[in-house]
Each structure stands twice: as C-alpha cells, then as structure tokens.
Amino acid sequence: MADFSPLPVPVPTGLDGFLLWPEFLNLDQQKQLVESVRDGIRIAPLYRPVTPAGRPFSVRMSNFGPLGWVSDREGYRYQPHHPQTGHAWPPIPDLLLDIWKATARHPRLPDACLINFYDADAKMGLHQDKDEADFSVPVVSVSLGDTAVFRYAPPEGGPSRTVKLSSGHVCVLGSKARLARHGIDRILDGSSQLLPRGGRINLTLRVAR
Ligand SMILES: O=C(O)CCC(=O)C(=O)O
C-alpha cells in the first residue's frame, strides 16, 4: 500500500459528498502515475472519441481496467477492448487502487479507469456519470499536470461553483454528490511542470458493473 501519510484533510466544497484533497499525491507519486499512463497508452493509445451526435470530444481518452468507458455513434458504454485496436485495456496500476482504497473507502474495487488527456484548449461540458450499474459506489478522480477549472453543481440542478484542480489533487464524488453535474471549464496552460509538453491528465476510477 502506498504511503499517503500524513493523510490530508479534505477541504470544504459546499456540496455534501464531494470530497477534495489538495496535494494528496507527492511529486514522486505523481511522476509514477505519469509513467504508468505512458506505459498504458503504449498498449491502448489515446484517441479522440465522438459523442453519439458525432461531435468529436476535445479531450483524448484511453482506459485502464477490465472495462473502459467509450463514446461513439452507438452511445456511451463500458467495454473490455479499445475501440480502435480491439485489444484489452491495460490493468489499473496498483498506485491508483491504493488511492481508491484510501479515499473511496468502499469495499468494492474499481473495474474501470478512464484516462482523459486535456491539451491547453480542451474542456468537458457539464454532465453526470450515469453509465455505471450502482450509484452507491463513489467515483474517484486524480489530477496530474496543468491545473483545471472544475465546475460542479448539485445533482438536482441549481447554481454551479468552480474549484481549481491542480496536479496531485484527488477528489471523490460519493453519496449525495455521486450524480453531481460536473465538467472542466478550462485548463490553465503552463501552470505545472509535471508534463514536459504541458497539458493535463485526469484519471477517473469507477465501478462500472
Ligand atoms: O477531468 C476531470 O477532472 C473530470 C473528468 C470527468 O468529468 C469525466 O471523465 O467524467
């Protein structure tokens, strides 16, 4: 089990069930995850999915795990293979499983980890994570590289707020916030030196089935 001590205290987010740990990961752990992502995308290359309406995402994606989240003209779903290569996704790195155990505190382990890569212009519209079978299991999200402006709003709607997610931040959407609306307004280009060519990696761990 990776050492996350001293375990930081989550900061207030104003939304019940949305937990945010700034700088949860030290620099070595962040670099280790970047290496794991590099290894992963050698097996399962980043690609640009399209929405069911045929619009390309600005984010490029890949996955770790027995299941990976994909989007195409057929809709949103989880599947065991990369849509372009047809090969299985690489396994979820142990460090990510340790982060899950330390933050989600749920008896089930994730079976899917979406890799989102944002370049300086990429963003993600407000949405809910609803393609999973059991909404009682939280979602855990890890940020690496350039800082993102993360927008969130209660599941039932109402005013949204923003918070900056910097490299090493970890957040959990669970209980009343499991179906929170959330997205990425923008990337603060050049805000981190972690990725030599800039950009942001987000790793979102979920139990899909
Ligand atoms: O990049 C992020 O922090 C959010 C990613 C996200 O909302 C998703 O993959 O559903």
The ligand as an SDF file (V2000), in Angstrom:
LIG
                    3D

 10  9  0  0  0  0  0  0  0  0999 V2000
  -11.1660   15.8740  -15.8920 O   0  0  0  0  0  0  0  0  0  0  0  0
  -11.8440   15.8810  -14.8760 C   0  0  0  0  0  0  0  0  0  0  0  0
  -11.4380   16.2960  -13.7880 O   0  0  0  0  0  0  0  0  0  0  0  0
  -13.2850   15.4290  -14.9500 C   0  0  0  0  0  0  0  0  0  0  0  0
  -13.4650   14.2410  -15.8460 C   0  0  0  0  0  0  0  0  0  0  0  0
  -14.8880   13.8100  -15.9310 C   0  0  0  0  0  0  0  0  0  0  0  0
  -15.7640   14.5170  -15.5360 O   0  0  0  0  0  0  0  0  0  0  0  0
  -15.2480   12.5280  -16.5140 C   0  0  0  0  0  0  0  0  0  0  0  0
  -14.3850   11.8320  -17.0690 O   0  0  0  0  0  0  0  0  0  0  0  0
  -16.4370   12.1750  -16.4320 O   0  0  0  0  0  0  0  0  0  0  0  0
  1  2  2  0
  2  3  1  0
  2  4  1  0
  4  5  1  0
  5  6  1  0
  6  7  2  0
  6  8  1  0
  8  9  2  0
  8 10  1  0
M  END
$$$$
